[in-house]
Amino acid sequence: MLANNHILIVEDDLVASTTLAAYISKEGYRVSTAPDGQSMRDIFAKGDVDLILLDINLPDEDGFSLLKEIRRQSEVGVIMVTGKAEDIDRIVALELGADDYVVKPFNIRELFARTKNLLRRTMSARLVVKDEPVKRFAGWSLSIPSRTLTSPNGEDVRLTRFEFELLVTLSKNPGRVLSRDSLIDHVSGRDRAPSDRTIDVLIGRLRRKIELVPNDPRIILTVQGVGYVLAV
């Protein structure tokens, strides 16, 4: 049950943290709060955190650094909750492995809805049936049950959650051009702002991991004005 999940709020503003924690707790979730990076580490080290709501501006270190640290050890869901509204900050967060990005001031009901949706995706990903196929392309193997990507020379390549979902979508539609709107619907399930470059950022990250020459891709191709296609 989703309501059994443990949500960690990393926010140094006591009023904001307390208000958000109270709202989420009222919905039946277990909530912990941390005002800084070290407090976050202490709670996260216990191993039972299912999702993190992470501010960028913290007193001891910035949220980007903490996100990088989290991603070195875990694929836990992370939503950046911050006052930084610039596109570059959103893109950096996605490049570092954030699953979503919410700008303050936010509608608390919307943030909670995004939190529930992300938890639903992360929890269901753990229950993928074992007989789902392994997708193969250009010598690469993408195992859906184990959520692993193996290179042509047998090395495991780490993918973030959104990278994995995007690659699964492309690999299930080889040779078919998929629009950005379609890909956004598959990997995020959230509303898209007109300036949202989520898919372009994810495609760039995937190319750096699987293409021999990322700037001259041969596996994930761009169809100008339309979207992307996995070459067959």
C-alpha positions, 0 to 999 in steps of 0.5 A: 500500500502506498500509504505505508511508504516513508517520505523524507522532506529535506527543507531548512524552512521550518514552517514549510517543512512542518506544513508539508509534513503535516499534510502528507502525514494526514494522508496516512504516509510516514514522514521524516524531516531533515533541515540539512544534508547531514540530517538527510544522510542520517535518516536515509542511511536507515534504508527505508526511505521510499521518496525524497522531497529535496530543496536545493538551497540548504544551509550546509550544502546545496541540493544538487550535491546531495542529489548526486550523492543519492544517485551514487547509491540509490534509485529512490524517487527524488522530487526537487522542491525549490525556489529556483525557477530557471530552466537551467536549474531544472535541466541540471536537476534532471541531468543529475537524476531527479525524477521531477522538479517543482517550483515554489510557491507550489500548490500543496495538493499538486505536489502531493499528487506528483508524490503519489504518482512517483511512488506508484511508478517506483513501487510498481517497478519493483513488481514487474513480472519476471517473464517480460522480455529482454529488449535487444538493439545494436548489441545492447540488452535491456532487461525489463524484469531486472531493470538493467542495461548490458553493453555489447561487451557485457558491462552493466550500465546504470540508468536512472528511473526516467532513462530506463522508462524512456529506453523501454518505450523506444525499445518497444517501438523500434523503427517507429518515430515517437513524438516528444509529447508521446514520450513525455506521457510514457516516462513522466505522466505529468503536465508539460510546460511549453519550455519543458526539455525533459525528453531532450535532456534524457535523450542526451543522457542516454546517448552519452551512455550507449552511443559510440559517438554521442554527437553522431548518434546511430542508435537513438536518432532524431527526426527533426520537428517530430521526435526520436526513433530507435534505429533498427 
